[in-house]
Amino acid sequence: MNHTLIQKNPPLQSSSDLKRSDFSWMIGGAQGSGVDTSANIFARAAASGGLYVFGKREYYSNIKGEHSYFQVRLSKKVLRSHVDTVDMLATFDDETLARHVLEVREYGAIIYDPDLEHNKVENIPTIEAPARDFLTGEL
């Protein structure tokens, strides 16, 4: 499987860019595609490494197929909530790109598989104009 990384801005240039003490990661895709497993492995690895972890899971009430996502926030300090923006978005499908691309903060990154046929921006019927413009310019 081939994956592509999109950075919303150039890489960090100095240590002053790294002053934030937390990192927010989101993974999304169809229910049953490995979203929960991936997020749980990531969160457990971070917790085993001594970081504080706060997770937020969103899913439809069906068994399989609808969009779901899991956001994991990590920090060296105690966490009491999630944040609305993410530093890195990992996607299993086009719907995750359409729903969450505008939540990726400046200097954030998006990981997606460009080989998936349905990952073409023009094939996403519900995408909002700002997200479509950003994705069209980047993909």
C-alpha positions as semicolon CSV with decimal commas, in nm:
position;residue;x (nm);y (nm);z (nm)
1;M;0,000;0,000;0,000
2;N;0,135;0,339;-0,100
3;H;0,075;0,634;0,134
4;T;0,127;1,003;0,076
5;L;0,199;1,269;0,337
6;I;0,070;1,622;0,283
7;Q;0,206;1,899;0,503
8;K;-0,013;2,207;0,532
9;N;0,296;2,432;0,557
10;P;0,673;2,388;0,535
11;P;0,839;2,172;0,802
12;L;0,918;2,327;1,139
13;Q;1,229;2,543;1,117
14;S;1,344;2,603;1,474
15;S;1,312;2,481;1,830
16;S;1,077;2,771;1,904
17;D;0,825;2,602;1,671
18;L;0,820;2,305;1,910
19;K;0,701;2,486;2,225
20;R;0,365;2,312;2,232
21;S;0,352;2,032;2,486
22;D;0,080;1,823;2,325
23;F;0,013;1,634;2,002
24;S;-0,328;1,552;1,858
25;W;-0,371;1,266;1,610
26;M;-0,689;1,155;1,434
27;I;-0,761;0,844;1,231
28;G;-1,081;0,791;1,036
29;G;-1,251;0,549;0,802
30;A;-1,543;0,313;0,766
31;Q;-1,644;0,122;1,077
32;G;-1,473;-0,215;1,070
33;S;-1,169;-0,087;0,876
34;G;-0,931;-0,078;1,174
35;V;-0,991;0,272;1,309
36;D;-1,041;0,163;1,671
37;T;-0,758;-0,091;1,664
38;S;-0,512;0,161;1,517
39;A;-0,607;0,432;1,767
40;N;-0,590;0,194;2,063
41;I;-0,245;0,068;1,963
42;F;-0,121;0,426;1,920
43;A;-0,270;0,540;2,253
44;R;-0,138;0,240;2,447
45;A;0,210;0,283;2,303
46;A;0,211;0,650;2,403
47;A;0,083;0,571;2,753
48;S;0,346;0,297;2,790
49;G;0,605;0,560;2,701
50;G;0,492;0,778;2,992
51;L;0,265;1,025;2,812
52;Y;-0,082;1,127;2,924
53;V;-0,351;1,024;2,677
54;F;-0,702;1,155;2,610
55;G;-0,913;0,981;2,346
56;K;-1,237;1,075;2,173
57;R;-1,425;0,821;1,962
58;E;-1,709;0,909;1,723
59;Y;-1,914;0,648;1,539
60;Y;-2,257;0,571;1,395
61;S;-2,481;0,322;1,572
62;N;-2,458;0,060;1,297
63;I;-2,225;-0,238;1,298
64;K;-2,012;-0,177;0,991
65;G;-1,956;0,060;0,701
66;E;-2,043;0,414;0,816
67;H;-1,780;0,678;0,892
68;S;-1,608;0,672;1,230
69;Y;-1,305;0,845;1,371
70;F;-1,089;0,835;1,680
71;Q;-0,890;1,136;1,804
72;V;-0,600;1,081;2,043
73;R;-0,433;1,369;2,225
74;L;-0,093;1,316;2,391
75;S;0,099;1,531;2,637
76;K;0,365;1,524;2,905
77;K;0,113;1,710;3,122
78;V;-0,223;1,589;3,253
79;L;-0,499;1,619;2,991
80;R;-0,862;1,687;3,075
81;S;-1,018;1,729;2,730
82;H;-0,971;1,693;2,358
83;V;-0,895;1,982;2,122
84;D;-1,083;2,076;1,805
85;T;-0,777;2,075;1,578
86;V;-0,539;1,790;1,498
87;D;-0,168;1,782;1,420
88;M;-0,189;1,470;1,206
89;L;-0,483;1,316;1,021
90;A;-0,455;0,955;0,901
91;T;-0,724;0,841;0,659
92;F;-0,860;0,507;0,542
93;D;-1,111;0,663;0,302
94;D;-1,218;0,974;0,113
95;E;-1,492;1,061;0,360
96;T;-1,234;1,117;0,633
97;L;-1,053;1,367;0,408
98;A;-1,378;1,548;0,329
99;R;-1,502;1,565;0,688
100;H;-1,179;1,645;0,871
101;V;-0,930;1,822;0,640
102;L;-1,016;2,165;0,780
103;E;-0,948;2,042;1,136
104;V;-0,577;1,992;1,061
105;R;-0,390;2,280;1,218
106;E;-0,119;2,491;1,056
107;Y;0,202;2,286;1,026
108;G;-0,010;1,973;1,049
109;A;0,002;1,672;0,819
110;I;-0,238;1,439;0,639
111;I;-0,160;1,076;0,555
112;Y;-0,373;0,912;0,286
113;D;-0,350;0,644;0,015
114;P;-0,353;0,810;-0,330
115;D;-0,395;0,472;-0,502
116;L;-0,751;0,429;-0,380
117;E;-0,981;0,509;-0,672
118;H;-1,244;0,671;-0,451
119;N;-0,987;0,908;-0,300
120;K;-1,031;1,152;-0,588
121;V;-1,156;1,491;-0,469
122;E;-1,401;1,525;-0,755
123;N;-1,571;1,200;-0,644
124;I;-1,663;1,329;-0,297
125;P;-2,019;1,462;-0,334
126;T;-2,059;1,628;0,008
127;I;-1,728;1,810;0,042
128;E;-1,746;2,177;0,140
129;A;-1,591;2,438;-0,092
130;P;-1,295;2,537;0,134
131;A;-1,200;2,173;0,184
132;R;-1,239;2,098;-0,188
133;D;-1,016;2,393;-0,280
134;F;-0,744;2,291;-0,033
135;L;-0,749;1,925;-0,137
136;T;-0,756;2,005;-0,509
137;G;-0,445;2,218;-0,467
138;E;-0,260;1,959;-0,258
139;L;-0,354;1,619;-0,406
